[in-house]
Amino acid sequence: MEKSDYLRLYHEMVLIRRLEEKSAELYQQGKIGGFLHLYIGQEAVSTGLISARTPEDRVITAYRDHGVAINCGLSANEVMAELLGKATGCSGGKGGSMHLADVKKNFWGGHAIVGGHLPIAAGLALGDVYRKDPNATICMFGDGATNIGYFHEALNISKVWNLPVLWVCENNQYGMGTSVDRASAVSEIVQKASGYGMQSRQVDGMDVMAVRQAADEMLTQIRAGSGPMLLEVITYRFRGHSMGDPERYRKQEEVHKWQENDPIGIYRKYLVEKGIASEEELDQTDDAAMQEALAAVEFAESSPEPGPEELFRHIYVEE
Amino acid sequence: MARITMREAISQALWEEMERDPSVFILGEEVGVWGGTYAVTKGFFDHFGPDRVKDTPIAENAILGAAIGSALTGLRPIAELMTINFAFSAMDYIVNQAAKMHYMFNGQMVLPLVIRAVGGGGRQLGATHSQTPDAIFAHFPGLKVVAPGTPVDAKGLLKAAIRSQDPVLFIEHATLYQTRGEVPEGDFVIPIGKSTIQRPGKDITLVTYSKMLEISTKAADALSKEGIDVEIVDLRSLRPLDMGPVLESFKKTNRAVIVEEGWQSYGVGSEVATRIYEEAFDYVDAPIKRVAQKEVPLPYNRTLEQMALPQVEDVINAVKEVLNG
């Protein structure tokens, strides 16, 4: 990794954080509708993971998708504009927070039905296998998704067909308000891989470098034909499940304890201690990310609404 | 022109499209080694190989999810659901994923996907395996729903479905597989979303599709002996629904009966009748009647099952009531 690569990852993590803090404000002001699921606390997961992909590797995730979108190369502008439902949003204002995508960047979406995108990920990988393209598909989902049937059908068929999928469970300890041990027969999600004869690994999701390394090693094997693997990433969301979550299911002390392990703080310390970047350089990156987030808000707010002609557009390719 | 069965027509369409386009492939339960539970894909596995005729686990979510995902990458999967009753296990993929993705992501995602599903009652399979839930699927914008009633339509419409850029649910009726009809040699396509006059007449319009075309035709034959000249409009596609030939016929006959195999409530007949009232009210000479399945889960017992399904007599009686009403 070059110094610029290290700084790029730091920039992405801070940008996601600032963008989401701004989106929370806009939500409170009523400018963002529907559901808003913040990724704050989990930035190291997608940042580390996506940094290990080639541009040909496909990425698909669930509804907590703002960070993944930024990591996949979508601009802060088009992400924020989508949150505000504007025509300039990455999904033209028709998808909203849970349905960000940019197919050209191989980001196959935010998907809002828990677990529903897992079999679709198997299909994306099947497409590559069919064409004999040596790409991997990275499929991200929460711990809650491992209890629904889709997960099991998807993992099973991916193993039966030896599909190049890296299944990534972001275990943030809660499926909405229900803790893993109250919802899952095994509290270590990684154990579920054994039922499908699948190689698996568990990694600290607050450490972006650890995530990156695990993903890099696993993706290399998967592209070489190892078949699917499961990576469990231990992480924590600092905010509620979505805006308006009363958070009766966890104590503030628990949240504070995890916040002491802020993935951005950990990575910043790493960069300074390793002599990769100075405090000043990182401060500059912080400022740049803040400016980018503010500019994205400005862009989104000043962008046009989708026109009425959009209502009936794209129902079918062939009308 | 050769007279072939519906099964042969469907099989030919699949075979010819797979020969024509290497991105077309089939996946589903028992489509490969077994040759298809209705023998539609017999011989395909040996000819096209396991990569293009993919046997799957009995896991409808995996089948349709894999079909959708591979369609997104530009392949043209034909996913076979052994019966449409199993579509309920994977309802999310049909109505919540396939039907939504093109719109929801602003046209970025394109799904050239066909879901073949066998439906219909009359084979004593009991309540869970005998349904005709076509109207449910036709409810959802974003999905195209096709249900042919003749071999020629089955072949032409299936080819159109395979070549379509949109997700198409292609509903076959299990008791029509042995039905024979004339099918032209060579390549042809019948466009999705076009109703057609299957039998010209002047006294009354019968609107129907799929298996009920056969029942309606038998009723029309019997009625013709009594001097009643029935015109039959075959919808062929439920979404997009082409009301053109229906309205044209109705404006001529001023009377209509709609015949469907599914339950009457919230069904195809309800939709078609309402559209006639909305768009041709001035031409109405008598209340429109609907013939449909009795509102019960289909029983196993043969007599009871046939009592619940629409019969030729039911259609004849409905026509007479409308004409005499």
Interface residues (C-beta under 8 A of the other chain):
Chain A: C90 S91 G92 G93 K94 G95 H99 A101 D102 V103 W108 G109 I113 G116 L118 P119 I120 A121 A122 G123 L124 A125 L126 G127 D128 Y130 R131 G149 Y150 E153 A154 N156 I157 V160 W161 R313 H314 I315 Y316 V317 E318
Chain B: F25 D51 K54 T56 P57 A59 N61 A62 L64 G65 A66 A67 I68 G69 S70 A71 L72 T73 G74 L75 P77 D92 Y93 N96 Q97 M101 H102 Y103 M104 F105 N106 G107 Q108 M109 V110 P141 G142 K144 S164 Q165 D166
